[in-house]
Amino acid sequence: MSFEESIENARLAVHYFFNNNFEEARKILEPWSKTSMYHALGYSVFEFLEAIMTFEPHQIHKASEALKISLSVCSRYRYKNNILGKMVGRNNYENFTPEQAHAELCFAESLLLKALLSFIEDETLVSFIKAGLKIRSCYNTYKECNMILKTQKWSNERLTAHFESGVKMGVGTFNLKLGLEELEKGYNMKNGIRQILCVMTLLAYNLIVTYAISHKDGDLALCDKILKEQLRLYPKGVWFLFFKGRYELINANLNEAEKWYLESWKSQDVWPQFHHICFWELMWTHSLKQNWRESCKYAGYLLADSKWSRTIYSYQKASLMLMLGKNLSRDEKNEIETLMREAPEFKQRIAGKSLPMEKFAIRRAERFFAQKKRLCLPAVELMYLWNFFRILGKKEVLVRSVLDLIEKELADLDVSSEFYDDNNCLLHLLRGASLRQMNIRSQAEQDFRFVVDNGKKVREDTFLVPFAIVELALLELDRLDYTKAGAYLEDARKNYTGYSLESRLHFKIHAINNDIVERDKAGECTHS
């Protein structure tokens, strides 16, 4: 098989893969996976995806071995520098053949996957450092590929498109400030084998990453355009059905989101682990509708079948069940107690670190028993922490119904509880966040200031004060007051430490600061 034939063969495998014909794709890739760089890379991607979806040790080992082979195969085809080049540490990029150029790119991609796998393969500090070095090496290789792209005199348009789409994807992923533009260029190269990877990265960034760490929407118009195109090409493709569900969820079209998530779930059974991602989304889709029974059902599926974090799953199911209140049966109350008691037992470490949300769940489980087997709107608190209030704000009926829950809980608050001030501040934070989504800013500000002013009375939930300060910053950003927003962010970042979910809030602060800089450059902000 010639080099060009190997790329076209691998491209066919990509087509099968995104049409849910996973076994057909594997049959194309596996026989050539020890001799062809594109087959080796493609086959190792299969093993990698299965490893990160299952977290099974034997599958992680299989993925690691496949990636070692891919790196070895790519190395055979890489450009061999002469003695002078090694001495000065530079390559003569014009001397690269197309095959050698592609080998550099495939090597970088294999190395990146190997580095990412290292974080779950071995949790020691040494492994963590090695993974970081691999990522740095990968970044440098992508820069080399970019230089090859610029200096090489390309004669074969198809090989150029395949290479360039990969460079755009790599540069775009490593440098998202510049990279979104690069990723869009890669997406527009319809004939490139890696165009689909640019598509996936753009969808993941705009629909998931931006939503998790930022305070604003990604480029939803671009996502809509991409999804229409990809669903025409892959009408039953599990990935694009899922992303369509995510797109509808972010737009607060909850019934539509449910429909697409269900279709994604039912579209394939080869990778049951992908079902868990759909279950997670369906759980929150029903929670936003306050359909607690249905959300509990999907929380139960996750707890029974997914190995990602049984601590979080146990606490989330218990939290959703608690929302049923007086409608709980005796057996369900016993189940909640069991879930809360068992949640700490499943605590895990990834890359040598405990998951912040697991630590939060364990503290909340302990609080459950400390305050007579009850919590204050635990599922609504989780909605806030997972950033779902932004979705509530897009439909007044949704945010209004949550506000009603909060008002009722405030009215029924147990004044004699030793955690009264913690619970009172939590509910004021949640009410303020709801009011901000409704653009009732003055009342929202009163609630956030209440939390800050009463922070010293809080016994355990010290995270509430810095979170409230960041909400005040967002209020000022809504008012386009750059100076006040920046001052609040600086206060939250510098003057508070050692609280739950600190790193999560710092990501958010960083994203808001970046937004302020961009707005200020555009002249949108005022200075008080």
C-alpha positions in Angstrom: 0.0 0.0 0.0 1.4 3.4 -1.0 1.6 6.3 1.3 -1.3 8.1 -0.4 -3.4 4.9 -0.4 -2.7 4.5 3.3 -4.2 8.0 4.0 -7.3 7.3 1.9 -7.7 4.0 3.6 -7.4 5.6 7.0 -9.9 8.3 5.8 -12.4 5.5 5.0 -11.9 4.3 8.6 -12.7 7.8 9.9 -15.9 7.8 7.8 -16.9 4.4 9.3 -16.1 5.6 12.8 -18.3 8.6 12.7 -21.1 6.6 11.2 -21.0 4.3 14.3 -19.4 1.4 12.2 -16.7 1.0 14.8 -15.8 -2.6 14.0 -15.5 -1.9 10.3 -13.2 1.0 11.1 -11.1 -1.2 13.4 -10.9 -3.9 10.7 -9.4 -1.4 8.3 -6.8 -0.1 10.8 -5.6 -3.1 12.7 -4.0 -5.2 10.0 -1.7 -2.3 9.0 -1.2 -0.8 12.5 2.4 -2.0 12.8 3.6 -0.7 9.4 1.6 2.3 8.3 1.8 5.5 10.4 -1.9 6.5 9.7 -3.2 3.1 10.5 -1.0 2.9 13.7 -2.3 6.3 14.8 -5.9 5.5 14.0 -5.8 2.2 15.8 -4.2 3.7 18.9 -6.9 6.4 19.0 -9.5 3.6 19.2 -7.7 2.0 22.2 -7.2 5.5 23.8 -10.9 6.4 23.6 -11.8 3.1 25.2 -9.3 3.5 27.9 -10.5 7.0 29.0 -14.2 5.9 28.8 -13.7 2.7 30.9 -10.7 3.5 33.2 -10.1 -0.2 33.1 -6.4 -1.0 33.9 -6.1 -3.7 31.2 -7.6 -1.3 28.6 -5.3 1.5 29.7 -2.4 -0.9 29.2 -3.6 -1.9 25.7 -3.9 1.8 24.8 -0.4 2.5 26.1 1.1 -0.4 24.1 -0.8 0.7 20.9 0.6 4.3 21.3 4.1 3.0 21.8 3.8 1.1 18.5 2.3 4.2 16.8 5.3 6.3 18.0 7.7 3.6 16.8 6.1 3.4 13.4 6.0 7.2 13.0 9.7 7.4 14.0 10.7 5.1 11.1 9.4 7.7 8.6 10.6 10.9 10.4 13.3 13.1 8.9 16.8 12.1 10.0 18.9 15.2 10.6 22.5 15.2 9.5 25.5 15.9 11.8 25.6 19.6 11.1 21.9 20.0 11.6 22.1 18.2 15.0 25.0 20.5 16.0 23.1 23.7 15.3 19.8 22.2 16.5 17.9 23.1 13.3 16.2 21.2 10.6 16.2 22.2 6.9 12.4 22.0 6.4 12.6 22.3 2.7 14.3 18.9 2.5 11.4 17.1 4.2 9.5 14.8 1.9 5.7 14.8 2.2 5.9 11.4 4.0 8.5 12.7 6.5 6.3 15.8 7.1 3.3 13.7 7.8 5.4 11.4 10.1 6.2 14.5 12.2 2.5 15.3 12.5 1.5 11.7 13.3 4.3 11.5 15.9 3.1 14.7 17.6 -0.5 13.4 17.8 0.6 10.0 19.2 2.8 11.7 21.7 0.0 13.9 22.9 -2.3 11.0 23.4 0.5 9.1 25.3 1.0 12.1 27.6 -2.7 12.4 28.3 -2.9 8.6 29.0 0.0 8.9 31.4 -2.1 11.0 33.8 -4.4 8.0 34.5 -1.9 5.2 33.7 0.4 6.0 36.7 -0.4 8.5 39.4 3.2 9.1 40.7 4.8 12.5 40.7 7.5 11.3 38.4 4.9 10.1 35.9 3.1 13.4 36.1 6.4 15.3 35.3 7.1 12.9 32.4 3.7 13.5 31.0 4.2 17.3 31.2 7.5 16.9 29.3 5.8 14.9 26.7 3.2 17.6 26.2 6.0 20.2 25.9 7.8 18.0 23.3 4.5 17.6 21.4 4.0 21.3 21.3 7.5 21.8 19.9 6.8 19.2 17.3 3.6 21.0 16.3 5.6 24.2 15.9 8.1 22.3 13.7 5.1 21.1 11.6 3.9 24.7 11.2 7.4 25.7 10.0 7.3 22.7 7.5 3.9 23.9 6.3 5.2 27.4 5.7 8.5 26.5 4.0 7.8 23.3 2.1 7.1 23.6 -1.6 4.0 21.5 -1.8 3.1 19.9 -5.1 0.3 17.4 -4.1 -2.8 19.3 -3.0 -4.4 16.3 -1.3 -1.4 15.6 0.8 -1.1 19.3 1.6 -4.7 19.5 2.8 -4.3 16.4 5.0 -1.2 17.9 6.6 -2.4 21.5 6.9 -5.7 20.4 8.6 -3.6 18.6 11.2 -1.3 21.5 11.8 -4.3 23.8 12.2 -5.9 21.4 14.7 -2.7 21.0 16.7 -1.8 24.7 16.8 -5.4 25.6 17.5 -5.7 23.1 20.4 -2.5 24.3 22.1 -3.1 28.0 21.7 -6.8 28.6 21.9 -6.5 32.4 21.8 -5.0 32.2 18.4 -6.2 28.7 17.9 -9.9 29.1 17.4 -9.1 30.9 14.2 -6.7 28.2 13.2 -9.3 25.5 14.1 -11.9 27.2 11.9 -9.4 27.3 9.0 -8.9 23.5 9.6 -12.7 23.0 9.7 -13.0 24.8 6.3 -10.5 22.4 4.7 -13.2 19.9 3.8 -10.8 17.5 2.0 -8.3 17.2 5.0 -8.3 13.9 6.9 -8.1 15.9 10.1 -10.9 18.3 9.2 -13.3 16.2 11.3 -10.9 16.6 14.3 -11.1 20.3 14.0 -14.9 20.0 13.9 -14.8 17.9 17.1 -12.5 20.3 18.9 -14.6 23.3 17.9 -17.8 21.7 19.1 -16.2 20.4 22.4 -14.6 23.8 23.1 -17.7 25.9 22.4 -20.3 23.6 23.9 -18.4 22.0 26.8 -15.1 23.6 27.8 -16.3 27.2 27.5 -19.4 26.3 29.5 -17.5 24.6 32.2 -14.8 27.3 32.9 -16.3 30.5 31.6 -19.3 32.8 32.3 -20.5 33.3 28.7 -21.5 31.2 25.7 -19.2 29.9 23.0 -19.8 30.5 19.3 -23.3 28.9 19.1 -23.9 30.1 15.6 -20.8 28.3 14.4 -21.8 25.2 16.3 -25.3 25.3 14.7 -23.7 25.5 11.2 -21.3 22.7 11.9 -23.9 20.4 13.4 -26.3 20.8 10.4 -23.4 19.9 8.1 -22.2 16.9 10.1 -25.7 15.5 10.8 -26.3 15.5 7.0 -23.1 13.4 6.6 -23.5 11.3 9.7 -27.2 11.2 10.6 -26.8 8.4 13.1 -23.3 9.4 14.4 -23.3 9.1 18.1 -20.9 12.1 18.6 -22.9 14.6 16.6 -26.2 13.5 18.0 -24.7 14.1 21.4 -23.4 17.5 20.5 -26.7 18.4 19.0 -28.3 17.6 22.4 -25.7 19.7 24.1 -26.4 22.6 21.7 -30.2 22.4 22.5 -29.4 22.1 26.3 -27.3 25.3 26.3 -30.2 27.1 24.5 -32.5 25.8 27.2 -34.6 23.8 24.7 -34.8 21.0 27.2 -37.4 18.8 25.4 -35.3 19.0 22.3 -32.1 18.2 24.2 -33.7 15.2 25.8 -34.7 13.9 22.3 -31.2 14.2 20.9 -29.5 12.7 23.9 -31.9 9.7 23.8 -31.1 9.3 20.1 -27.4 9.4 20.8 -27.7 6.9 23.5 -29.8 4.5 21.4 -27.6 4.9 18.3 -24.9 2.4 19.2 -24.1 -0.4 21.7 -20.5 -1.1 20.8 -19.2 1.4 23.3 -21.7 1.3 26.3 -19.4 3.7 28.1 -20.5 6.5 25.8 -24.0 5.9 27.2 -22.8 7.2 30.5 -22.1 10.7 29.0 -25.7 10.7 27.7 -27.0 9.6 31.1 -25.1 12.5 32.8 -26.7 15.0 30.4 -30.1 13.5 30.7 -29.9 13.6 34.5 -29.3 17.4 34.4 -31.8 18.0 31.6 -34.5 16.5 33.8 -33.2 18.3 36.9 -33.5 21.7 35.2 -37.1 20.7 34.5 -37.4 19.7 38.2 -38.4 16.2 37.0 -36.7 14.7 40.0 -37.9 11.1 39.5 -36.4 10.9 36.0 -33.2 12.6 37.0 -32.8 10.1 39.8 -33.3 7.3 37.3 -30.3 8.5 35.2 -28.2 9.1 38.4 -28.9 5.5 39.3 -27.7 4.3 35.9 -24.4 6.2 36.3 -23.9 4.9 39.8 -24.5 1.3 38.7 -22.4 1.3 35.5 -19.9 4.1 35.3 -16.5 3.8 37.0 -15.6 7.5 36.7 -16.4 8.7 40.2 -18.7 6.7 42.5 -18.3 9.3 45.2 -19.8 12.0 43.0 -22.4 9.7 41.6 -23.5 8.5 45.1 -23.8 12.1 46.4 -25.6 13.3 43.3 -28.2 10.6 43.4 -28.8 11.2 47.1 -29.1 15.0 46.4 -31.6 14.5 43.7 -33.6 12.1 45.8 -33.7 14.6 48.7 -35.5 17.1 46.3 -38.5 14.7 46.4 -39.1 15.8 50.0 -42.3 14.5 51.5 -42.8 12.2 48.5 -40.0 10.0 49.6 -40.8 6.4 50.7 -39.2 4.8 53.8 -37.1 2.7 51.5 -35.9 5.7 49.6 -35.0 7.5 52.8 -32.9 4.5 53.8 -31.3 4.5 50.3 -30.3 8.1 50.7 -28.6 7.3 54.1 -26.7 4.4 52.5 -25.6 6.6 49.6 -24.4 9.4 51.9 -22.6 6.9 54.1 -20.9 5.1 51.2 -19.9 8.2 49.2 -16.6 8.8 51.0 -15.5 5.2 50.6 -15.1 5.5 46.9 -12.8 8.6 47.0 -10.0 8.3 44.3 -6.9 10.1 43.2 -6.1 11.0 39.6 -2.6 12.2 38.7 -1.8 12.0 42.4 -4.6 14.5 43.3 -8.0 14.2 44.9 -10.9 15.5 42.7 -12.1 18.8 44.2 -15.7 17.9 43.5 -15.3 14.5 45.3 -13.9 16.4 48.4 -16.9 18.7 48.2 -19.3 15.7 47.9 -17.7 14.1 51.0 -18.1 17.2 53.1 -21.7 17.5 52.1 -22.4 13.9 52.9 -20.9 14.5 56.4 -23.1 17.6 56.7 -26.1 15.5 55.9 -25.6 13.5 59.0 -24.5 16.5 61.1 -27.7 18.3 60.5 -30.3 15.6 61.2 -30.2 13.9 57.7 -31.1 16.9 55.7 -29.5 19.4 53.3 -30.5 22.8 51.8 -31.6 22.3 48.2 -28.5 20.1 47.4 -29.5 19.5 43.7 -30.0 23.3 43.1 -26.5 23.9 44.7 -25.0 21.4 42.3 -26.8 23.1 39.4 -25.1 26.3 40.4 -21.7 24.7 40.9 -21.9 22.8 37.5 -22.7 26.2 35.9 -26.3 25.3 34.9 -27.8 28.5 36.2 -26.8 30.1 32.9 -29.2 27.7 31.1 -32.0 28.5 33.6 -31.6 32.2 32.8 -32.5 31.6 29.1 -36.1 30.7 30.0 -37.8 32.7 32.7 -40.2 29.9 33.5 -37.2 27.7 34.5 -35.4 30.3 36.6 -38.6 31.4 38.2 -39.4 27.9 39.4 -36.0 27.5 40.9 -36.4 30.9 42.6 -39.7 29.7 44.1 -37.9 26.7 45.6 -35.2 28.9 47.2 -37.8 31.3 48.6 -39.7 28.4 50.2 -36.5 27.0 51.7 -35.5 30.4 53.1 -38.9 30.7 54.8 -38.6 27.2 56.3 -35.0 27.6 57.5 -34.3 26.1 60.9 -33.0 29.1 63.0 -31.9 26.8 65.8 -29.5 24.8 63.6 -25.8 25.1 64.3 -25.4 25.5 60.5 -28.1 28.2 60.2 -25.6 30.9 59.0 -24.0 28.5 56.4 -27.4 27.5 55.1 -28.7 31.1 55.1 -25.7 32.3 53.2 -26.0 29.5 50.7 -29.6 30.3 50.0 -28.9 34.0 49.6 -26.1 33.1 47.1 -28.4 30.9 45.1 -31.2 33.5 45.2 -28.8 36.2 44.1 -27.6 34.0 41.2 -31.2 33.4 40.1 -32.1 37.1 40.3 -29.0 38.0 38.3 -30.1 35.6 35.6 -33.4 37.4 35.6 -31.6 40.8 35.3 -33.0 41.9 38.7 -29.6 43.3 39.5 -30.2 45.5 42.6 -31.9 42.7 44.5 -29.2 40.2 43.4 -26.5 42.6 44.6 -28.2 42.7 48.0 -28.1 39.0 48.3 -24.4 38.7 47.3 -23.5 41.5 49.8 -25.5 39.7 52.5 -23.2 36.6 52.0 -20.0 38.7 52.1 -21.2 40.7 55.2 -22.1 37.5 57.1 -19.1 35.5 56.0 -17.5 35.5 59.4 -20.6 33.7 60.9 -20.2 30.8 58.5 -18.8 27.7 60.2 -17.8 25.4 57.3 -18.9 26.7 53.9 -16.2 29.3 53.5 -16.3 29.0 49.7 -19.6 31.0 49.7 -17.9 34.4 50.3 -15.4 34.3 47.4 -18.1 32.8 45.1 -20.4 35.7 46.1 -17.6 38.2 45.4 -17.2 36.8 41.9 -20.9 37.1 41.4 -20.6 40.8 42.3 -17.9 41.1 39.7 -20.2 39.6 37.1 -22.9 42.1 38.1 -20.5 44.9 37.4 -19.5 43.3 34.2 -23.2 43.2 33.2 -23.2 47.0 34.0 -20.0 47.3 31.9 -18.0 48.7 34.8 -14.5 47.3 34.2 -12.9 48.9 37.2 -15.3 47.6 39.8 -15.5 44.1 38.2 -11.7 43.9 38.2 -11.4 45.0 41.9 -13.9 42.3 43.0 -12.0 39.6 41.0 -8.7 40.7 42.6 -10.3 40.6 46.0 -11.6 37.0 45.5 -8.3 35.8 44.0 -5.9 37.4 46.6 -7.8 37.5 49.9 -9.4 34.0 50.1 -7.7 30.6 50.1 -8.1 27.1 51.3 -11.8 26.8 50.5 -13.8 24.1 48.6 -13.6 24.3 44.8 -11.0 27.0 44.9 -9.3 25.9 41.6 -12.7 25.9 39.9 -13.4 29.5 40.9 -9.9 30.6 39.9 -10.5 29.2 36.4 -13.6 31.3 36.3 -11.8 34.4 37.6 -9.2 33.9 34.9 -11.8 33.6 32.2 -13.7 36.7 33.4 -10.4 38.7 33.5 -9.7 37.7 29.9 -13.2 38.8 28.9 -12.7 42.2 30.6 -9.4 42.7 28.7 -11.1 41.9 25.4 -14.1 44.1 26.1 -11.8 47.0 27.3 -9.9 46.7 24.0 -13.1 46.9 22.1 -14.1 50.0 24.1 -17.2 48.3 25.7 -16.3 48.9 29.3 -16.6 52.0 31.4 -14.2 53.0 34.2 -15.6 54.3 37.5 
